[in-house]
Amino acid sequence: MDHTDIPDFSTLVLSPEELEDLRLLSQKTVENTGDWPTRLKSLCDLGLVDYEPDFSDGISPKGTYKISQNGKLYLQYLARRKSELRFANTLSVLALAVSIVALIVSIVR
């Protein structure tokens, strides 16, 4: 995969529930049971989750859901963005502190 294959995640916003499901899938796969097919439909449609059917019983697909490569990249993107925001906020606080010190020094003179 080269850089041209990496999706632009900057406009992708997941609901808190979708993000929680994606993080869960980054740790384990889930069976195609209960409400999982409904819960994971949008993540599958976005290409963040893969469904692997299992026809071994010959009746109906059991299958499992797992995080896709794009899903892993999206979680990495979010972690990097959070780190960058933390750094930017730290710089802003430092700049504010320097400005306050400079203001105080200029008033005292």
Biopython code that builds the backbone (N, CA, C, O; Angstrom):
import numpy as np
from Bio.PDB.StructureBuilder import StructureBuilder

atoms = [
    (1, "MET", "N", (0.843, -1.181, 0.000)),
    (1, "MET", "CA", (0.000, 0.000, 0.000)),
    (1, "MET", "C", (0.886, 1.242, 0.000)),
    (1, "MET", "O", (1.697, 1.418, 0.910)),
    (2, "ASP", "N", (0.745, 2.100, -1.000)),
    (2, "ASP", "CA", (1.499, 3.343, -1.005)),
    (2, "ASP", "C", (0.620, 4.473, -0.478)),
    (2, "ASP", "O", (-0.550, 4.258, -0.159)),
    (3, "HIS", "N", (1.189, 5.688, -0.388)),
    (3, "HIS", "CA", (0.459, 6.820, 0.190)),
    (3, "HIS", "C", (-0.810, 7.167, -0.576)),
    (3, "HIS", "O", (-1.740, 7.717, 0.013)),
    (4, "THR", "N", (-0.877, 6.869, -1.850)),
    (4, "THR", "CA", (-2.070, 7.212, -2.622)),
    (4, "THR", "C", (-3.250, 6.319, -2.266)),
    (4, "THR", "O", (-4.394, 6.673, -2.552)),
    (5, "ASP", "N", (-2.994, 5.156, -1.641)),
    (5, "ASP", "CA", (-4.068, 4.247, -1.262)),
    (5, "ASP", "C", (-4.670, 4.574, 0.104)),
    (5, "ASP", "O", (-5.735, 4.058, 0.446)),
    (6, "ILE", "N", (-4.010, 5.416, 0.882)),
    (6, "ILE", "CA", (-4.497, 5.742, 2.219)),
    (6, "ILE", "C", (-5.649, 6.735, 2.106)),
    (6, "ILE", "O", (-5.489, 7.808, 1.525)),
    (7, "PRO", "N", (-6.805, 6.382, 2.657)),
    (7, "PRO", "CA", (-7.966, 7.283, 2.569)),
    (7, "PRO", "C", (-7.732, 8.584, 3.336)),
    (7, "PRO", "O", (-6.899, 8.646, 4.241)),
    (8, "ASP", "N", (-8.468, 9.603, 2.966)),
    (8, "ASP", "CA", (-8.431, 10.870, 3.684)),
    (8, "ASP", "C", (-9.421, 10.776, 4.837)),
    (8, "ASP", "O", (-10.632, 10.849, 4.629)),
    (9, "PHE", "N", (-8.908, 10.616, 6.043)),
    (9, "PHE", "CA", (-9.760, 10.445, 7.209)),
    (9, "PHE", "C", (-10.196, 11.771, 7.826)),
    (9, "PHE", "O", (-10.985, 11.775, 8.771)),
    (10, "SER", "N", (-9.701, 12.895, 7.313)),
    (10, "SER", "CA", (-9.959, 14.190, 7.951)),
    (10, "SER", "C", (-11.439, 14.565, 7.959)),
    (10, "SER", "O", (-11.855, 15.369, 8.793)),
    (11, "THR", "N", (-12.233, 14.016, 7.067)),
    (11, "THR", "CA", (-13.662, 14.348, 7.035)),
    (11, "THR", "C", (-14.529, 13.242, 7.635)),
    (11, "THR", "O", (-15.749, 13.388, 7.716)),
    (12, "LEU", "N", (-13.916, 12.147, 8.051)),
    (12, "LEU", "CA", (-14.665, 11.012, 8.592)),
    (12, "LEU", "C", (-14.893, 11.199, 10.088)),
    (12, "LEU", "O", (-13.941, 11.305, 10.861)),
    (13, "VAL", "N", (-16.152, 11.238, 10.486)),
    (13, "VAL", "CA", (-16.506, 11.379, 11.895)),
    (13, "VAL", "C", (-17.444, 10.232, 12.267)),
    (13, "VAL", "O", (-18.507, 10.062, 11.671)),
    (14, "LEU", "N", (-17.038, 9.463, 13.247)),
    (14, "LEU", "CA", (-17.855, 8.353, 13.716)),
    (14, "LEU", "C", (-18.601, 8.762, 14.983)),
    (14, "LEU", "O", (-18.154, 9.626, 15.737)),
    (15, "SER", "N", (-19.739, 8.123, 15.196)),
    (15, "SER", "CA", (-20.466, 8.346, 16.448)),
    (15, "SER", "C", (-19.659, 7.705, 17.578)),
    (15, "SER", "O", (-18.808, 6.854, 17.319)),
    (16, "PRO", "N", (-19.910, 8.097, 18.814)),
    (16, "PRO", "CA", (-19.193, 7.466, 19.933)),
    (16, "PRO", "C", (-19.388, 5.945, 19.968)),
    (16, "PRO", "O", (-18.457, 5.212, 20.302)),
    (17, "GLU", "N", (-20.583, 5.472, 19.628)),
    (17, "GLU", "CA", (-20.853, 4.038, 19.628)),
    (17, "GLU", "C", (-20.061, 3.327, 18.536)),
    (17, "GLU", "O", (-19.515, 2.247, 18.761)),
    (18, "GLU", "N", (-19.999, 3.944, 17.336)),
    (18, "GLU", "CA", (-19.236, 3.358, 16.231)),
    (18, "GLU", "C", (-17.749, 3.292, 16.584)),
    (18, "GLU", "O", (-17.080, 2.296, 16.312)),
    (19, "LEU", "N", (-17.246, 4.364, 17.189)),
    (19, "LEU", "CA", (-15.831, 4.397, 17.568)),
    (19, "LEU", "C", (-15.533, 3.340, 18.631)),
    (19, "LEU", "O", (-14.489, 2.689, 18.595)),
    (20, "GLU", "N", (-16.449, 3.178, 19.567)),
    (20, "GLU", "CA", (-16.285, 2.150, 20.596)),
    (20, "GLU", "C", (-16.266, 0.753, 19.966)),
    (20, "GLU", "O", (-15.444, -0.086, 20.334)),
    (21, "ASP", "N", (-17.178, 0.507, 19.014)),
    (21, "ASP", "CA", (-17.208, -0.786, 18.323)),
    (21, "ASP", "C", (-15.918, -1.015, 17.540)),
    (21, "ASP", "O", (-15.376, -2.120, 17.546)),
    (22, "LEU", "N", (-15.426, 0.020, 16.868)),
    (22, "LEU", "CA", (-14.191, -0.116, 16.088)),
    (22, "LEU", "C", (-13.009, -0.427, 17.005)),
    (22, "LEU", "O", (-12.162, -1.259, 16.678)),
    (23, "ARG", "N", (-12.960, 0.241, 18.142)),
    (23, "ARG", "CA", (-11.871, -0.028, 19.097)),
    (23, "ARG", "C", (-11.965, -1.448, 19.646)),
    (23, "ARG", "O", (-10.944, -2.107, 19.840)),
    (24, "LEU", "N", (-13.192, -1.925, 19.899)),
    (24, "LEU", "CA", (-13.381, -3.301, 20.352)),
    (24, "LEU", "C", (-12.875, -4.284, 19.298)),
    (24, "LEU", "O", (-12.202, -5.264, 19.620)),
    (25, "LEU", "N", (-13.208, -4.010, 18.036)),
    (25, "LEU", "CA", (-12.783, -4.891, 16.951)),
    (25, "LEU", "C", (-11.273, -4.841, 16.715)),
    (25, "LEU", "O", (-10.712, -5.753, 16.108)),
    (26, "SER", "N", (-10.620, -3.790, 17.186)),
    (26, "SER", "CA", (-9.162, -3.736, 17.057)),
    (26, "SER", "C", (-8.511, -4.715, 18.030)),
    (26, "SER", "O", (-7.331, -5.042, 17.893)),
    (27, "GLN", "N", (-9.289, -5.186, 19.021)),
    (27, "GLN", "CA", (-8.758, -6.117, 20.013)),
    (27, "GLN", "C", (-9.202, -7.550, 19.771)),
    (27, "GLN", "O", (-8.494, -8.487, 20.139)),
    (28, "LYS", "N", (-10.379, -7.733, 19.150)),
    (28, "LYS", "CA", (-10.881, -9.087, 18.924)),
    (28, "LYS", "C", (-11.914, -9.075, 17.802)),
    (28, "LYS", "O", (-12.429, -8.023, 17.424)),
    (29, "THR", "N", (-12.207, -10.261, 17.278)),
    (29, "THR", "CA", (-13.271, -10.383, 16.282)),
    (29, "THR", "C", (-14.575, -10.674, 17.006)),
    (29, "THR", "O", (-14.568, -11.127, 18.151)),
    (30, "VAL", "N", (-15.697, -10.413, 16.336)),
    (30, "VAL", "CA", (-16.997, -10.730, 16.921)),
    (30, "VAL", "C", (-17.795, -11.589, 15.951)),
    (30, "VAL", "O", (-17.667, -11.463, 14.733)),
    (31, "GLU", "N", (-18.612, -12.456, 16.509)),
    (31, "GLU", "CA", (-19.437, -13.356, 15.708)),
    (31, "GLU", "C", (-20.617, -12.599, 15.107)),
    (31, "GLU", "O", (-21.059, -11.580, 15.637)),
    (32, "ASN", "N", (-21.106, -13.115, 14.004)),
    (32, "ASN", "CA", (-22.267, -12.555, 13.315)),
    (32, "ASN", "C", (-23.545, -13.012, 14.039)),
    (32, "ASN", "O", (-24.319, -13.809, 13.509)),
    (33, "THR", "N", (-23.745, -12.501, 15.241)),
    (33, "THR", "CA", (-24.908, -12.862, 16.043)),
    (33, "THR", "C", (-25.501, -11.611, 16.673)),
    (33, "THR", "O", (-24.890, -10.542, 16.660)),
    (34, "GLY", "N", (-26.690, -11.759, 17.219)),
    (34, "GLY", "CA", (-27.324, -10.662, 17.935)),
    (34, "GLY", "C", (-27.500, -9.433, 17.072)),
    (34, "GLY", "O", (-27.921, -9.517, 15.918)),
    (35, "ASP", "N", (-27.167, -8.281, 17.652)),
    (35, "ASP", "CA", (-27.335, -7.025, 16.924)),
    (35, "ASP", "C", (-26.064, -6.563, 16.213)),
    (35, "ASP", "O", (-26.026, -5.459, 15.670)),
    (36, "TRP", "N", (-25.022, -7.400, 16.212)),
    (36, "TRP", "CA", (-23.768, -7.009, 15.562)),
    (36, "TRP", "C", (-23.934, -6.652, 14.085)),
    (36, "TRP", "O", (-23.371, -5.647, 13.650)),
    (37, "PRO", "N", (-24.685, -7.433, 13.287)),
    (37, "PRO", "CA", (-24.818, -7.048, 11.876)),
    (37, "PRO", "C", (-25.385, -5.639, 11.700)),
    (37, "PRO", "O", (-24.939, -4.898, 10.824)),
    (38, "THR", "N", (-26.352, -5.269, 12.514)),
    (38, "THR", "CA", (-26.939, -3.926, 12.428)),
    (38, "THR", "C", (-25.955, -2.875, 12.930)),
    (38, "THR", "O", (-25.773, -1.833, 12.301)),
    (39, "ARG", "N", (-25.324, -3.158, 14.067)),
    (39, "ARG", "CA", (-24.385, -2.197, 14.661)),
    (39, "ARG", "C", (-23.192, -1.908, 13.761)),
    (39, "ARG", "O", (-22.692, -0.784, 13.722)),
    (40, "LEU", "N", (-22.736, -2.934, 13.034)),
    (40, "LEU", "CA", (-21.504, -2.789, 12.258)),
    (40, "LEU", "C", (-21.722, -2.469, 10.785)),
    (40, "LEU", "O", (-20.755, -2.342, 10.035)),
    (41, "LYS", "N", (-22.969, -2.336, 10.361)),
    (41, "LYS", "CA", (-23.262, -2.089, 8.949)),
    (41, "LYS", "C", (-22.568, -0.838, 8.431)),
    (41, "LYS", "O", (-21.924, -0.875, 7.382)),
    (42, "SER", "N", (-22.693, 0.270, 9.157)),
    (42, "SER", "CA", (-22.088, 1.521, 8.667)),
    (42, "SER", "C", (-20.564, 1.425, 8.629)),
    (42, "SER", "O", (-19.934, 1.958, 7.715)),
    (43, "LEU", "N", (-19.967, 0.750, 9.615)),
    (43, "LEU", "CA", (-18.509, 0.585, 9.618)),
    (43, "LEU", "C", (-18.057, -0.300, 8.459)),
    (43, "LEU", "O", (-16.996, -0.074, 7.876)),
    (44, "CYS", "N", (-18.864, -1.308, 8.128)),
    (44, "CYS", "CA", (-18.566, -2.150, 6.955)),
    (44, "CYS", "C", (-18.686, -1.325, 5.672)),
    (44, "CYS", "O", (-17.838, -1.408, 4.784)),
    (45, "ASP", "N", (-19.758, -0.525, 5.593)),
    (45, "ASP", "CA", (-19.968, 0.315, 4.407)),
    (45, "ASP", "C", (-18.823, 1.305, 4.205)),
    (45, "ASP", "O", (-18.470, 1.631, 3.071)),
    (46, "LEU", "N", (-18.243, 1.783, 5.312)),
    (46, "LEU", "CA", (-17.124, 2.729, 5.236)),
    (46, "LEU", "C", (-15.792, 2.022, 4.967)),
    (46, "LEU", "O", (-14.782, 2.684, 4.728)),
    (47, "GLY", "N", (-15.780, 0.698, 5.004)),
    (47, "GLY", "CA", (-14.552, -0.049, 4.764)),
    (47, "GLY", "C", (-13.646, -0.141, 5.975)),
    (47, "GLY", "O", (-12.468, -0.474, 5.847)),
    (48, "LEU", "N", (-14.191, 0.155, 7.162)),
    (48, "LEU", "CA", (-13.383, 0.103, 8.378)),
    (48, "LEU", "C", (-13.445, -1.269, 9.041)),
    (48, "LEU", "O", (-12.601, -1.610, 9.869)),
    (49, "VAL", "N", (-14.456, -2.051, 8.665)),
    (49, "VAL", "CA", (-14.657, -3.387, 9.225)),
    (49, "VAL", "C", (-14.876, -4.358, 8.069)),
    (49, "VAL", "O", (-15.553, -4.035, 7.093)),
    (50, "ASP", "N", (-14.299, -5.543, 8.190)),
    (50, "ASP", "CA", (-14.487, -6.603, 7.201)),
    (50, "ASP", "C", (-15.360, -7.706, 7.793)),
    (50, "ASP", "O", (-15.282, -8.013, 8.982)),
    (51, "TYR", "N", (-16.192, -8.291, 6.936)),
    (51, "TYR", "CA", (-17.003, -9.440, 7.332)),
    (51, "TYR", "C", (-16.490, -10.667, 6.601)),
    (51, "TYR", "O", (-16.350, -10.659, 5.378)),
    (52, "GLU", "N", (-16.213, -11.713, 7.350)),
    (52, "GLU", "CA", (-15.737, -12.962, 6.758)),
    (52, "GLU", "C", (-16.788, -14.037, 6.986)),
    (52, "GLU", "O", (-16.912, -14.549, 8.099)),
    (53, "PRO", "N", (-17.564, -14.396, 5.933)),
    (53, "PRO", "CA", (-18.599, -15.415, 6.100)),
    (53, "PRO", "C", (-18.003, -16.800, 6.302)),
    (53, "PRO", "O", (-16.900, -17.092, 5.840)),
    (54, "ASP", "N", (-18.749, -17.644, 7.000)),
    (54, "ASP", "CA", (-18.336, -19.026, 7.239)),
    (54, "ASP", "C", (-19.520, -19.924, 6.890)),
    (54, "ASP", "O", (-20.511, -19.976, 7.618)),
    (55, "PHE", "N", (-19.401, -20.624, 5.772)),
    (55, "PHE", "CA", (-20.483, -21.496, 5.298)),
    (55, "PHE", "C", (-20.240, -22.956, 5.697)),
    (55, "PHE", "O", (-20.821, -23.856, 5.091)),
    (56, "SER", "N", (-19.411, -23.203, 6.683)),
    (56, "SER", "CA", (-19.021, -24.568, 7.020)),
    (56, "SER", "C", (-20.190, -25.436, 7.474)),
    (56, "SER", "O", (-20.149, -26.654, 7.301)),
    (57, "ASP", "N", (-21.237, -24.834, 8.054)),
    (57, "ASP", "CA", (-22.373, -25.663, 8.477)),
    (57, "ASP", "C", (-23.341, -25.919, 7.321)),
    (57, "ASP", "O", (-24.245, -26.745, 7.445)),
    (58, "GLY", "N", (-23.161, -25.218, 6.198)),
    (58, "GLY", "CA", (-23.963, -25.440, 5.011)),
    (58, "GLY", "C", (-25.370, -24.875, 5.061)),
    (58, "GLY", "O", (-26.102, -24.971, 4.076)),
    (59, "ILE", "N", (-25.759, -24.300, 6.163)),
    (59, "ILE", "CA", (-27.127, -23.770, 6.289)),
    (59, "ILE", "C", (-27.134, -22.256, 6.092)),
    (59, "ILE", "O", (-27.752, -21.743, 5.159)),
    (60, "SER", "N", (-26.461, -21.573, 6.954)),
    (60, "SER", "CA", (-26.423, -20.114, 6.856)),
    (60, "SER", "C", (-25.024, -19.643, 7.231)),
    (60, "SER", "O", (-24.303, -20.316, 7.967)),
    (61, "PRO", "N", (-24.653, -18.477, 6.714)),
    (61, "PRO", "CA", (-23.311, -18.001, 7.047)),
    (61, "PRO", "C", (-23.220, -17.579, 8.514)),
    (61, "PRO", "O", (-23.994, -16.748, 8.988)),
    (62, "LYS", "N", (-22.272, -18.162, 9.205)),
    (62, "LYS", "CA", (-22.014, -17.727, 10.580)),
    (62, "LYS", "C", (-21.201, -16.439, 10.479)),
    (62, "LYS", "O", (-21.729, -15.341, 10.656)),
    (63, "GLY", "N", (-19.970, -16.584, 10.206)),
    (63, "GLY", "CA", (-19.099, -15.446, 9.936)),
    (63, "GLY", "C", (-18.670, -14.652, 11.140)),
    (63, "GLY", "O", (-19.232, -14.759, 12.230)),
    (64, "THR", "N", (-17.642, -13.842, 10.899)),
    (64, "THR", "CA", (-17.105, -12.959, 11.932)),
    (64, "THR", "C", (-16.814, -11.589, 11.335)),
    (64, "THR", "O", (-16.581, -11.441, 10.136)),
    (65, "TYR", "N", (-16.837, -10.603, 12.210)),
    (65, "TYR", "CA", (-16.456, -9.242, 11.858)),
    (65, "TYR", "C", (-15.093, -8.963, 12.468)),
    (65, "TYR", "O", (-14.820, -9.326, 13.612)),
    (66, "LYS", "N", (-14.242, -8.312, 11.684)),
    (66, "LYS", "CA", (-12.932, -7.918, 12.196)),
    (66, "LYS", "C", (-12.576, -6.556, 11.621)),
    (66, "LYS", "O", (-13.108, -6.140, 10.591)),
    (67, "ILE", "N", (-11.675, -5.876, 12.297)),
    (67, "ILE", "CA", (-11.251, -4.554, 11.836)),
    (67, "ILE", "C", (-10.459, -4.719, 10.537)),
    (67, "ILE", "O", (-9.666, -5.652, 10.402)),
    (68, "SER", "N", (-10.675, -3.819, 9.595)),
    (68, "SER", "CA", (-9.942, -3.860, 8.321)),
    (68, "SER", "C", (-8.641, -3.063, 8.457)),
    (68, "SER", "O", (-8.405, -2.407, 9.472)),
    (69, "GLN", "N", (-7.825, -3.130, 7.443)),
    (69, "GLN", "CA", (-6.591, -2.339, 7.436)),
    (69, "GLN", "C", (-6.921, -0.850, 7.521)),
    (69, "GLN", "O", (-6.250, -0.104, 8.234)),
    (70, "ASN", "N", (-7.963, -0.412, 6.789)),
    (70, "ASN", "CA", (-8.364, 0.996, 6.865)),
    (70, "ASN", "C", (-8.862, 1.357, 8.258)),
    (70, "ASN", "O", (-8.652, 2.477, 8.724)),
    (71, "GLY", "N", (-9.519, 0.417, 8.919)),
    (71, "GLY", "CA", (-9.958, 0.657, 10.291)),
    (71, "GLY", "C", (-8.778, 0.876, 11.225)),
    (71, "GLY", "O", (-8.809, 1.760, 12.081)),
    (72, "LYS", "N", (-7.736, 0.068, 11.055)),
    (72, "LYS", "CA", (-6.516, 0.228, 11.859)),
    (72, "LYS", "C", (-5.870, 1.580, 11.568)),
    (72, "LYS", "O", (-5.431, 2.281, 12.480)),
    (73, "LEU", "N", (-5.817, 1.936, 10.282)),
    (73, "LEU", "CA", (-5.228, 3.224, 9.906)),
    (73, "LEU", "C", (-6.030, 4.389, 10.474)),
    (73, "LEU", "O", (-5.459, 5.403, 10.876)),
    (74, "TYR", "N", (-7.364, 4.244, 10.506)),
    (74, "TYR", "CA", (-8.201, 5.306, 11.055)),
    (74, "TYR", "C", (-7.932, 5.493, 12.552)),
    (74, "TYR", "O", (-7.845, 6.627, 13.023)),
    (75, "LEU", "N", (-7.800, 4.410, 13.293)),
    (75, "LEU", "CA", (-7.496, 4.528, 14.725)),
    (75, "LEU", "C", (-6.108, 5.149, 14.936)),
    (75, "LEU", "O", (-5.915, 5.932, 15.867)),
    (76, "GLN", "N", (-5.150, 4.805, 14.079)),
    (76, "GLN", "CA", (-3.825, 5.430, 14.154)),
    (76, "GLN", "C", (-3.919, 6.925, 13.854)),
    (76, "GLN", "O", (-3.270, 7.741, 14.508)),
    (77, "TYR", "N", (-4.735, 7.275, 12.857)),
    (77, "TYR", "CA", (-4.948, 8.681, 12.503)),
    (77, "TYR", "C", (-5.510, 9.446, 13.704)),
    (77, "TYR", "O", (-5.037, 10.538, 14.020)),
    (78, "LEU", "N", (-6.519, 8.875, 14.372)),
    (78, "LEU", "CA", (-7.114, 9.539, 15.529)),
    (78, "LEU", "C", (-6.103, 9.721, 16.658)),
    (78, "LEU", "O", (-6.070, 10.773, 17.296)),
    (79, "ALA", "N", (-5.284, 8.708, 16.905)),
    (79, "ALA", "CA", (-4.266, 8.798, 17.957)),
    (79, "ALA", "C", (-3.236, 9.880, 17.624)),
    (79, "ALA", "O", (-2.832, 10.651, 18.493)),
    (80, "ARG", "N", (-2.818, 9.927, 16.358)),
    (80, "ARG", "CA", (-1.838, 10.934, 15.939)),
    (80, "ARG", "C", (-2.426, 12.339, 16.046)),
    (80, "ARG", "O", (-1.749, 13.270, 16.481)),
    (81, "ARG", "N", (-3.690, 12.484, 15.646)),
    (81, "ARG", "CA", (-4.355, 13.784, 15.712)),
    (81, "ARG", "C", (-4.495, 14.249, 17.167)),
    (81, "ARG", "O", (-4.300, 15.426, 17.470)),
    (82, "LYS", "N", (-4.829, 13.326, 18.049)),
    (82, "LYS", "CA", (-4.954, 13.662, 19.465)),
    (82, "LYS", "C", (-3.609, 14.134, 20.017)),
    (82, "LYS", "O", (-3.541, 15.104, 20.772)),
    (83, "SER", "N", (-2.545, 13.438, 19.630)),
    (83, "SER", "CA", (-1.198, 13.800, 20.066)),
    (83, "SER", "C", (-0.803, 15.173, 19.531)),
    (83, "SER", "O", (-0.215, 15.976, 20.256)),
    (84, "GLU", "N", (-1.121, 15.445, 18.269)),
    (84, "GLU", "CA", (-0.799, 16.737, 17.667)),
    (84, "GLU", "C", (-1.571, 17.866, 18.351)),
    (84, "GLU", "O", (-1.025, 18.947, 18.572)),
    (85, "LEU", "N", (-2.835, 17.617, 18.686)),
    (85, "LEU", "CA", (-3.637, 18.631, 19.370)),
    (85, "LEU", "C", (-3.083, 18.915, 20.762)),
    (85, "LEU", "O", (-3.053, 20.063, 21.207)),
    (86, "ARG", "N", (-2.648, 17.865, 21.440)),
    (86, "ARG", "CA", (-2.054, 18.044, 22.768)),
    (86, "ARG", "C", (-0.804, 18.911, 22.679)),
    (86, "ARG", "O", (-0.601, 19.805, 23.500)),
    (87, "PHE", "N", (0.033, 18.643, 21.675)),
    (87, "PHE", "CA", (1.253, 19.415, 21.476)),
    (87, "PHE", "C", (0.920, 20.872, 21.158)),
    (87, "PHE", "O", (1.538, 21.787, 21.703)),
    (88, "ALA", "N", (-0.056, 21.085, 20.276)),
    (88, "ALA", "CA", (-0.448, 22.448, 19.907)),
    (88, "ALA", "C", (-1.003, 23.201, 21.117)),
    (88, "ALA", "O", (-0.723, 24.386, 21.294)),
    (89, "ASN", "N", (-1.784, 22.517, 21.942)),
    (89, "ASN", "CA", (-2.330, 23.158, 23.143)),
    (89, "ASN", "C", (-1.217, 23.526, 24.119)),
    (89, "ASN", "O", (-1.265, 24.587, 24.742)),
    (90, "THR", "N", (-0.218, 22.661, 24.255)),
    (90, "THR", "CA", (0.918, 22.949, 25.132)),
    (90, "THR", "C", (1.668, 24.173, 24.631)),
    (90, "THR", "O", (2.042, 25.040, 25.422)),
    (91, "LEU", "N", (1.892, 24.252, 23.321)),
    (91, "LEU", "CA", (2.565, 25.431, 22.762)),
    (91, "LEU", "C", (1.752, 26.696, 22.989)),
    (91, "LEU", "O", (2.322, 27.751, 23.268)),
    (92, "SER", "N", (0.446, 26.611, 22.875)),
    (92, "SER", "CA", (-0.420, 27.772, 23.098)),
    (92, "SER", "C", (-0.325, 28.261, 24.536)),
    (92, "SER", "O", (-0.265, 29.466, 24.780)),
    (93, "VAL", "N", (-0.312, 27.345, 25.478)),
    (93, "VAL", "CA", (-0.202, 27.714, 26.884)),
    (93, "VAL", "C", (1.158, 28.367, 27.141)),
    (93, "VAL", "O", (1.244, 29.366, 27.855)),
    (94, "LEU", "N", (2.211, 27.808, 26.563)),
    (94, "LEU", "CA", (3.542, 28.403, 26.732)),
    (94, "LEU", "C", (3.605, 29.800, 26.116)),
    (94, "LEU", "O", (4.185, 30.713, 26.704)),
    (95, "ALA", "N", (3.015, 29.966, 24.943)),
    (95, "ALA", "CA", (3.003, 31.283, 24.296)),
    (95, "ALA", "C", (2.225, 32.285, 25.144)),
    (95, "ALA", "O", (2.626, 33.443, 25.262)),
    (96, "LEU", "N", (1.121, 31.848, 25.731)),
    (96, "LEU", "CA", (0.348, 32.721, 26.610)),
    (96, "LEU", "C", (1.162, 33.119, 27.831)),
    (96, "LEU", "O", (1.142, 34.281, 28.236)),
    (97, "ALA", "N", (1.875, 32.170, 28.418)),
    (97, "ALA", "CA", (2.700, 32.461, 29.592)),
    (97, "ALA", "C", (3.798, 33.470, 29.249)),
    (97, "ALA", "O", (4.040, 34.404, 30.013)),
    (98, "VAL", "N", (4.455, 33.289, 28.119)),
    (98, "VAL", "CA", (5.503, 34.232, 27.692)),
    (98, "VAL", "C", (4.900, 35.621, 27.466)),
    (98, "VAL", "O", (5.503, 36.629, 27.836)),
    (99, "SER", "N", (3.719, 35.674, 26.864)),
    (99, "SER", "CA", (3.059, 36.966, 26.634)),
    (99, "SER", "C", (2.717, 37.661, 27.940)),
    (99, "SER", "O", (2.890, 38.875, 28.055)),
    (100, "ILE", "N", (2.244, 36.929, 28.907)),
    (100, "ILE", "CA", (1.895, 37.516, 30.210)),
    (100, "ILE", "C", (3.146, 38.043, 30.895)),
    (100, "ILE", "O", (3.130, 39.140, 31.453)),
    (101, "VAL", "N", (4.235, 37.272, 30.860)),
    (101, "VAL", "CA", (5.492, 37.719, 31.461)),
    (101, "VAL", "C", (5.982, 38.978, 30.758)),
    (101, "VAL", "O", (6.419, 39.922, 31.417)),
    (102, "ALA", "N", (5.915, 39.003, 29.434)),
    (102, "ALA", "CA", (6.354, 40.176, 28.678)),
    (102, "ALA", "C", (5.489, 41.387, 29.011)),
    (102, "ALA", "O", (6.011, 42.497, 29.118)),
    (103, "LEU", "N", (4.205, 41.205, 29.174)),
    (103, "LEU", "CA", (3.305, 42.293, 29.524)),
    (103, "LEU", "C", (3.638, 42.840, 30.901)),
    (103, "LEU", "O", (3.701, 44.053, 31.101)),
    (104, "ILE", "N", (3.852, 41.931, 31.853)),
    (104, "ILE", "CA", (4.190, 42.357, 33.221)),
    (104, "ILE", "C", (5.504, 43.120, 33.230)),
    (104, "ILE", "O", (5.617, 44.157, 33.883)),
    (105, "VAL", "N", (6.499, 42.613, 32.507)),
    (105, "VAL", "CA", (7.811, 43.270, 32.430)),
    (105, "VAL", "C", (7.670, 44.652, 31.814)),
    (105, "VAL", "O", (8.308, 45.597, 32.277)),
    (106, "SER", "N", (6.840, 44.792, 30.773)),
    (106, "SER", "CA", (6.691, 46.091, 30.121)),
    (106, "SER", "C", (5.937, 47.079, 31.013)),
    (106, "SER", "O", (6.185, 48.283, 30.939)),
    (107, "ILE", "N", (5.036, 46.599, 31.841)),
    (107, "ILE", "CA", (4.311, 47.492, 32.760)),
    (107, "ILE", "C", (5.198, 47.935, 33.904)),
    (107, "ILE", "O", (5.136, 49.093, 34.316)),
    (108, "VAL", "N", (6.025, 47.039, 34.427)),
    (108, "VAL", "CA", (6.889, 47.341, 35.554)),
    (108, "VAL", "C", (7.966, 48.346, 35.172)),
    (108, "VAL", "O", (8.374, 49.136, 36.023)),
    (109, "ARG", "N", (8.434, 48.351, 33.960)),
    (109, "ARG", "CA", (9.513, 49.261, 33.537)),
    (109, "ARG", "C", (9.071, 50.658, 33.542)),
    (109, "ARG", "O", (9.850, 51.553, 33.213)),
]
sb = StructureBuilder()
sb.init_structure("model")
sb.init_model(0)
sb.init_chain("A")
sb.init_seg("    ")
for serial, (resi, resn, name, xyz) in enumerate(atoms, 1):
    if name == "N":
        sb.init_residue(resn, " ", resi, " ")
    sb.init_atom(name, np.array(xyz, "f"), 0.0, 1.0, " ", f" {name:<3s}", serial, name[0])
structure = sb.get_structure()
